[in-house]
Amino acid sequence: MLNASAMLFFMGLLLAGLLLEPVMEKLRIPRSAFLVVLGFAGSELATRGLGIDTGVRWDTFGVVIVHVFVPVLIFEAALRLDLRGLLRDGFAIFLLAAPLFVASVWLTGFALYQAIGHPTGFPWSVALLAAVILSGTDPHAVAHVLRHCGAPERVLTLIEGEGVFSDAVAVVLFMLLLASTMPGMGPINWGEFSADFVQTCFGGIAVGLLGGGIVRAILRTGAHPHVQAFATLACAYCTYLGAQDLLNVSGAMAVVAAGLVAGPGIAVGKESPGRFTTDLWEFIARITGSLIFLMAGVTITLDMFREQWLAMLIGIAAVLIVRAVLVFGVLGPLSRLPGAARIPARDQAVIVWSGARGTMTLALALSLPLELEGWYTVQSAAYGVALFALFVQAGTLPRLVRRAAAA
């Protein structure tokens, strides 16, 4: 785990970020982008300017990210999902989060493998792992922007639904591929890999349904708000750790299923007992996301841009082109099928540009072990894609939404 120096360092940065947030809002600077810059500046000042050891070590990130941050991010996103909108646009969300996500991984991986062109230092299996990290979208990165600029509610539902499920699928694929690409492992047996994927996903869903059902029953008893809030917190971690570490199935899928089942049990309204629970989860998710962006900023180096700028540009180009091809070329035409809710071209454009990469991309990139071949290239590409999303996509999205509304 992070030592005392690292904890103090990050708490100081987090406090500074929260205090300066009103200033950033007035300047219209995205909060996530500001936190990345703050983390980088704080690290440079502490280590190079003042000669202070921040206590940040690469080998501590994996445990913190995978076991502390990931359950919170996925569970909170599942709690916020609009189930009515999810059912209405279930076909489109399923396409984006399942078959099109898998297609995105293969196409992005192929593009990275061919463009980087280093089969020894960047083999096909590592290219696929990088594609998994780059393909999961993050609704947190753009949802606030979409709401603020008046994007259609349906587009919000599609983006948030895709983000929740694609993140869970990304975590499952990431875990399986990471275990298969470590030094000493032989070629991947795709038949066994597919069987493990299916078993892991459905096993996790079963655990999540059970855990979420128990918590939903607790929420409906009218227990004290603190009891309700703790029950949801325990649900997130118990289903994740129980599935992931005890039963060897997907903790991410377990958390998604638990959140979807437990969410409707939380009463809403300013005076309802569930208000404390919803406020608590908003706070936890905000702090968790902030810490991930700060960690990303702390681990960014100028050498990364000098040495890996081409990998960053390749990653950015690959994810944008692949997403545009899949949304315009597959999702759009399929939405015109009988019984499917049609997605206009203007909304397709917003969906393409809203497929930003953020917290989960950075979280998985930060958790890469140093023993992995090509880990620095993978992480650099992930940082480049996430930074492009934070500084370019999020910043230009309001203009695109306004143009789409006027079309």
C-alpha positions as CSV (number, residue, x, y, z in Angstrom):
1,M,0.0,0.0,0.0
2,L,1.0,3.6,-0.2
3,N,3.3,4.7,2.6
4,A,2.7,7.7,4.9
5,S,4.7,10.1,2.8
6,A,2.6,9.2,-0.3
7,M,-0.7,9.5,1.6
8,L,0.2,13.0,3.0
9,F,1.4,14.1,-0.5
10,F,-1.9,13.0,-2.2
11,M,-4.1,14.4,0.6
12,G,-2.4,17.7,0.2
13,L,-2.9,17.7,-3.5
14,L,-6.5,16.7,-3.2
15,L,-7.2,19.5,-0.7
16,A,-5.6,22.0,-3.0
17,G,-7.6,20.7,-5.9
18,L,-10.9,21.0,-4.0
19,L,-10.1,24.5,-2.8
20,L,-9.2,25.7,-6.3
21,E,-12.1,24.1,-8.0
22,P,-14.4,27.2,-7.9
23,V,-11.6,29.2,-9.6
24,M,-11.4,26.5,-12.3
25,E,-15.1,26.6,-12.9
26,K,-15.0,30.3,-13.4
27,L,-12.2,29.9,-15.9
28,R,-14.1,27.0,-17.5
29,I,-11.2,24.6,-17.1
30,P,-12.3,20.9,-16.9
31,R,-11.8,19.7,-13.3
32,S,-10.2,16.4,-14.4
33,A,-7.7,18.2,-16.7
34,F,-6.8,20.6,-13.9
35,L,-6.2,17.7,-11.5
36,V,-3.8,16.1,-13.9
37,V,-1.9,19.3,-14.3
38,L,-1.9,19.8,-10.5
39,G,-0.5,16.3,-9.9
40,F,2.3,16.9,-12.4
41,A,3.2,20.3,-11.1
42,G,3.0,19.1,-7.5
43,S,5.3,16.2,-8.2
44,E,7.8,18.2,-10.1
45,L,7.9,20.9,-7.4
46,A,8.3,18.3,-4.6
47,T,10.9,16.1,-6.2
48,R,12.9,18.4,-8.4
49,G,12.3,21.8,-6.8
50,L,12.4,20.9,-3.1
51,G,14.2,17.5,-3.2
52,I,11.4,15.8,-1.3
53,D,10.6,12.1,-1.6
54,T,6.9,11.9,-2.1
55,G,6.9,8.2,-1.3
56,V,5.1,7.3,-4.6
57,R,6.2,3.9,-5.9
58,W,5.0,2.1,-9.0
59,D,4.6,-1.2,-7.4
60,T,2.0,0.2,-4.9
61,F,-0.4,1.4,-7.6
62,G,-1.7,-2.0,-8.8
63,V,-3.2,-3.1,-5.4
64,V,-4.7,0.3,-4.7
65,I,-6.3,0.7,-8.1
66,V,-7.7,-2.8,-8.6
67,H,-8.9,-3.4,-5.0
68,V,-9.9,0.1,-3.8
69,F,-10.8,2.3,-6.8
70,V,-12.3,0.0,-9.4
71,P,-15.2,-1.3,-7.2
72,V,-16.2,2.2,-6.3
73,L,-16.1,3.6,-9.8
74,I,-18.2,0.8,-11.3
75,F,-20.7,0.5,-8.5
76,E,-21.4,4.2,-8.4
77,A,-21.9,4.3,-12.1
78,A,-24.3,1.4,-12.0
79,L,-26.3,3.0,-9.2
80,R,-26.8,6.2,-11.3
81,L,-28.1,4.4,-14.4
82,D,-31.7,5.2,-15.5
83,L,-33.2,1.8,-15.7
84,R,-36.2,3.0,-17.8
85,G,-33.8,4.6,-20.3
86,L,-31.6,1.5,-20.1
87,L,-34.6,-0.7,-21.1
88,R,-35.7,1.7,-23.8
89,D,-32.3,1.8,-25.5
90,G,-31.1,-1.6,-24.4
91,F,-30.4,-2.8,-27.9
92,A,-28.1,0.2,-28.7
93,I,-26.3,0.0,-25.4
94,F,-25.8,-3.8,-25.8
95,L,-24.3,-3.2,-29.2
96,L,-21.9,-0.5,-27.9
97,A,-20.9,-2.3,-24.8
98,A,-20.6,-5.9,-26.1
99,P,-20.1,-6.7,-29.8
100,L,-18.9,-3.3,-30.9
101,F,-16.6,-3.1,-27.8
102,V,-15.0,-6.4,-28.7
103,A,-14.7,-5.3,-32.4
104,S,-13.1,-2.1,-31.1
105,V,-10.6,-4.0,-29.1
106,W,-9.6,-6.2,-32.1
107,L,-9.5,-3.3,-34.6
108,T,-7.6,-1.0,-32.2
109,G,-5.2,-3.7,-31.3
110,F,-4.5,-4.5,-35.0
111,A,-3.9,-0.8,-35.7
112,L,-1.5,-0.4,-32.7
113,Y,0.4,-3.6,-33.6
114,Q,0.8,-2.6,-37.3
115,A,1.6,1.1,-36.6
116,I,4.1,0.5,-33.8
117,G,5.6,-2.3,-35.8
118,H,7.8,-3.9,-33.1
119,P,6.8,-7.6,-32.8
120,T,9.5,-8.3,-30.2
121,G,9.0,-5.4,-27.9
122,F,5.3,-4.9,-28.6
123,P,3.8,-8.3,-29.4
124,W,0.3,-9.0,-30.6
125,S,-0.9,-10.0,-27.1
126,V,0.4,-6.7,-25.6
127,A,-1.3,-4.8,-28.4
128,L,-4.6,-6.4,-27.5
129,L,-4.1,-5.6,-23.9
130,A,-3.4,-2.0,-24.8
131,A,-6.5,-1.9,-26.9
132,V,-8.6,-3.2,-24.0
133,I,-7.3,-0.3,-21.9
134,L,-8.0,2.2,-24.6
135,S,-11.4,1.0,-25.7
136,G,-13.4,1.4,-22.5
137,T,-15.3,4.7,-22.4
138,D,-15.8,6.9,-19.3
139,P,-19.1,8.6,-18.8
140,H,-17.6,10.6,-15.9
141,A,-15.4,12.4,-18.3
142,V,-18.2,13.9,-20.4
143,A,-21.5,13.4,-18.5
144,H,-21.3,16.7,-16.7
145,V,-20.4,18.5,-19.9
146,L,-23.3,16.9,-21.8
147,R,-25.8,17.9,-19.1
148,H,-24.5,21.4,-18.8
149,C,-24.8,22.1,-22.6
150,G,-28.3,20.5,-22.8
151,A,-27.5,17.3,-24.7
152,P,-30.5,15.0,-25.4
153,E,-31.4,12.8,-22.5
154,R,-31.2,9.8,-24.7
155,V,-27.6,10.5,-25.7
156,L,-26.8,10.7,-22.0
157,T,-28.4,7.4,-21.4
158,L,-26.5,5.7,-24.2
159,I,-23.1,7.2,-23.1
160,E,-23.6,6.3,-19.4
161,G,-25.0,2.8,-20.2
162,E,-22.2,2.0,-22.6
163,G,-19.6,3.3,-20.1
164,V,-20.8,1.2,-17.2
165,F,-20.9,-2.1,-19.1
166,S,-17.9,-1.5,-21.4
167,D,-15.8,-0.7,-18.3
168,A,-16.9,-4.0,-16.7
169,V,-16.1,-6.0,-19.9
170,A,-12.8,-4.1,-20.1
171,V,-11.8,-5.1,-16.6
172,V,-12.6,-8.8,-17.3
173,L,-10.6,-8.8,-20.5
174,F,-7.8,-6.9,-18.9
175,M,-7.4,-9.4,-16.1
176,L,-7.5,-12.4,-18.4
177,L,-5.1,-10.9,-21.0
178,L,-2.7,-9.6,-18.4
179,A,-2.4,-13.1,-16.9
180,S,-1.7,-14.5,-20.4
181,T,0.9,-11.9,-21.4
182,M,3.2,-12.0,-18.5
183,P,6.7,-13.3,-19.0
184,G,7.0,-17.1,-19.2
185,M,3.4,-17.6,-20.5
186,G,3.0,-19.4,-23.8
187,P,0.7,-18.4,-26.7
188,I,-2.9,-17.7,-25.9
189,N,-5.3,-20.5,-26.4
190,W,-8.3,-18.6,-27.7
191,G,-10.8,-21.4,-27.1
192,E,-9.8,-21.6,-23.4
193,F,-9.7,-17.9,-23.2
194,S,-13.3,-17.5,-24.5
195,A,-14.5,-20.2,-22.1
196,D,-12.8,-18.5,-19.2
197,F,-14.3,-15.1,-20.3
198,V,-17.9,-16.5,-20.4
199,Q,-17.5,-18.4,-17.1
200,T,-15.9,-15.4,-15.4
201,C,-18.6,-12.9,-16.6
202,F,-21.7,-15.1,-15.7
203,G,-20.2,-16.2,-12.4
204,G,-19.7,-12.6,-11.5
205,I,-23.2,-11.6,-12.5
206,A,-24.6,-14.4,-10.3
207,V,-22.6,-13.1,-7.3
208,G,-23.7,-9.6,-8.0
209,L,-27.4,-10.5,-8.3
210,L,-27.2,-12.2,-4.9
211,G,-25.4,-9.4,-3.2
212,G,-27.5,-6.7,-4.7
213,G,-30.7,-8.5,-3.8
214,I,-29.6,-8.7,-0.2
215,V,-28.8,-5.0,0.0
216,R,-32.0,-4.1,-1.8
217,A,-34.0,-6.0,0.9
218,I,-32.1,-4.0,3.6
219,L,-32.8,-0.7,1.9
220,R,-36.6,-1.5,1.7
221,T,-36.8,-2.1,5.5
222,G,-36.5,1.6,6.2
223,A,-33.3,1.2,8.2
224,H,-31.4,4.2,9.4
225,P,-29.8,6.2,6.6
226,H,-26.3,5.4,7.9
227,V,-27.1,1.7,7.9
228,Q,-28.4,1.9,4.3
229,A,-25.3,3.8,3.1
230,F,-23.0,1.3,4.8
231,A,-24.9,-1.6,3.3
232,T,-24.3,-0.3,-0.2
233,L,-20.6,0.4,0.5
234,A,-20.2,-3.1,1.9
235,C,-22.1,-4.5,-1.1
236,A,-19.6,-2.9,-3.5
237,Y,-16.5,-4.3,-1.9
238,C,-17.9,-7.6,-0.7
239,T,-19.3,-8.6,-4.1
240,Y,-16.2,-7.4,-5.8
241,L,-13.6,-9.1,-3.5
242,G,-15.8,-12.2,-3.0
243,A,-16.2,-12.7,-6.7
244,Q,-12.7,-11.7,-7.7
245,D,-10.5,-13.1,-4.9
246,L,-12.6,-16.0,-3.4
247,L,-14.6,-17.4,-6.3
248,N,-12.2,-16.4,-9.2
249,V,-15.0,-14.9,-11.2
250,S,-15.4,-11.3,-12.4
251,G,-15.6,-8.8,-9.6
252,A,-16.4,-6.0,-12.1
253,M,-19.5,-7.9,-13.4
254,A,-20.5,-8.6,-9.9
255,V,-20.4,-5.0,-9.0
256,V,-22.4,-3.9,-12.0
257,A,-25.1,-6.5,-11.3
258,A,-25.2,-5.5,-7.6
259,G,-25.5,-1.8,-8.4
260,L,-28.3,-2.4,-10.9
261,V,-30.3,-4.5,-8.5
262,A,-29.6,-2.4,-5.4
263,G,-30.1,1.0,-7.1
264,P,-33.9,1.0,-7.4
265,G,-34.1,0.3,-3.7
266,I,-32.6,3.6,-2.8
267,A,-35.4,6.1,-2.1
268,V,-35.0,9.4,-3.8
269,G,-35.9,12.9,-2.8
270,K,-34.5,15.7,-0.6
271,E,-36.0,14.4,2.6
272,S,-35.9,10.6,1.9
273,P,-33.5,8.3,3.8
274,G,-31.8,7.4,0.5
275,R,-30.6,11.0,0.0
276,F,-27.7,10.4,2.4
277,T,-26.7,7.3,0.4
278,T,-26.8,9.0,-2.9
279,D,-24.9,12.0,-1.6
280,L,-22.3,9.7,0.0
281,W,-21.7,7.8,-3.3
282,E,-21.4,11.1,-5.3
283,F,-18.7,12.2,-2.8
284,I,-16.9,8.8,-2.8
285,A,-16.9,8.7,-6.6
286,R,-15.7,12.3,-6.9
287,I,-12.8,11.7,-4.5
288,T,-11.8,8.5,-6.2
289,G,-11.9,10.0,-9.6
290,S,-9.9,13.0,-8.4
291,L,-7.2,10.7,-6.8
292,I,-6.8,8.8,-10.1
293,F,-6.4,12.0,-12.1
294,L,-3.8,13.2,-9.5
295,M,-2.0,9.9,-9.7
296,A,-1.9,10.2,-13.5
297,G,-0.4,13.7,-13.2
298,V,2.2,12.6,-10.7
299,T,3.3,9.7,-12.9
300,I,3.5,11.8,-16.1
301,T,7.1,12.8,-17.0
302,L,8.4,15.0,-19.8
303,D,10.5,12.0,-20.9
304,M,7.3,10.2,-21.6
305,F,6.3,12.8,-24.2
306,R,9.7,12.9,-25.7
307,E,10.2,9.2,-26.0
308,Q,6.6,8.0,-26.6
309,W,4.9,10.8,-28.5
310,L,4.4,8.6,-31.6
311,A,2.8,5.9,-29.5
312,M,0.5,8.5,-28.0
313,L,-0.5,9.8,-31.5
314,I,-1.1,6.3,-32.8
315,G,-3.3,5.5,-29.8
316,I,-5.4,8.7,-30.3
317,A,-5.8,8.2,-34.0
318,A,-6.7,4.5,-33.6
319,V,-9.4,5.0,-31.0
320,L,-11.0,7.9,-32.8
321,I,-11.0,6.2,-36.2
322,V,-12.3,2.9,-34.9
323,R,-15.1,4.5,-32.9
324,A,-16.2,6.6,-35.9
325,V,-16.2,3.6,-38.1
326,L,-18.2,1.4,-35.7
327,V,-20.8,4.1,-34.7
328,F,-21.4,5.5,-38.2
329,G,-20.9,2.2,-40.0
330,V,-22.5,-0.3,-37.7
331,L,-24.6,1.3,-34.9
332,G,-26.3,3.8,-37.1
333,P,-27.5,1.4,-39.8
334,L,-28.5,-1.2,-37.2
335,S,-30.6,1.4,-35.3
336,R,-32.8,1.6,-38.4
337,L,-33.9,-2.0,-38.1
338,P,-37.6,-2.7,-37.4
339,G,-38.2,-2.5,-33.6
340,A,-35.0,-0.6,-32.9
341,A,-35.0,3.0,-31.8
342,R,-33.4,5.1,-34.6
343,I,-30.3,7.1,-33.8
344,P,-30.1,10.3,-36.0
345,A,-26.8,11.1,-37.6
346,R,-26.4,14.2,-35.5
347,D,-26.7,12.1,-32.3
348,Q,-24.2,9.6,-33.8
349,A,-21.7,12.4,-34.1
350,V,-22.1,13.3,-30.5
351,I,-21.8,9.7,-29.4
352,V,-18.5,9.3,-31.4
353,W,-17.0,12.4,-29.8
354,S,-18.4,11.6,-26.3
355,G,-16.6,8.2,-26.3
356,A,-13.9,9.8,-24.1
357,R,-11.4,7.8,-22.1
358,G,-10.8,8.8,-18.6
359,T,-10.7,7.3,-15.1
360,M,-10.9,3.6,-16.0
361,T,-8.3,4.0,-18.8
362,L,-5.9,5.7,-16.4
363,A,-6.8,3.2,-13.6
364,L,-5.9,0.2,-15.7
365,A,-2.8,1.8,-17.1
366,L,-1.6,2.7,-13.6
367,S,-2.1,-0.9,-12.5
368,L,0.2,-2.4,-15.2
369,P,3.1,-4.4,-13.6
370,L,6.6,-3.4,-14.6
371,E,7.4,-7.0,-15.6
372,L,5.0,-6.7,-18.5
373,E,6.8,-6.4,-21.9
374,G,6.1,-3.0,-23.4
375,W,4.3,-1.7,-20.3
376,Y,5.8,1.8,-20.7
377,T,4.5,2.0,-24.3
378,V,1.1,0.8,-23.3
379,Q,0.9,3.3,-20.4
380,S,2.1,6.2,-22.5
381,A,-0.5,5.5,-25.2
382,A,-3.2,5.3,-22.5
383,Y,-2.1,8.6,-21.0
384,G,-2.0,10.3,-24.5
385,V,-5.6,9.1,-25.2
386,A,-6.9,10.1,-21.8
387,L,-5.2,13.6,-22.0
388,F,-6.6,14.1,-25.4
389,A,-10.1,13.3,-24.1
390,L,-9.7,15.6,-21.1
391,F,-8.2,18.6,-22.9
392,V,-9.7,18.3,-26.4
393,Q,-12.8,16.2,-26.5
394,A,-14.4,17.5,-23.3
395,G,-13.5,21.1,-24.3
396,T,-15.0,21.0,-27.7
397,L,-18.0,18.8,-26.9
398,P,-20.4,21.7,-26.1
399,R,-19.9,23.3,-29.5
400,L,-20.6,19.9,-31.2
401,V,-23.8,19.5,-29.1
402,R,-25.0,23.0,-30.0
403,R,-24.4,22.3,-33.7
404,A,-26.2,19.0,-33.5
405,A,-29.2,20.6,-31.8
406,A,-29.4,23.3,-34.5
407,A,-29.1,20.8,-37.3
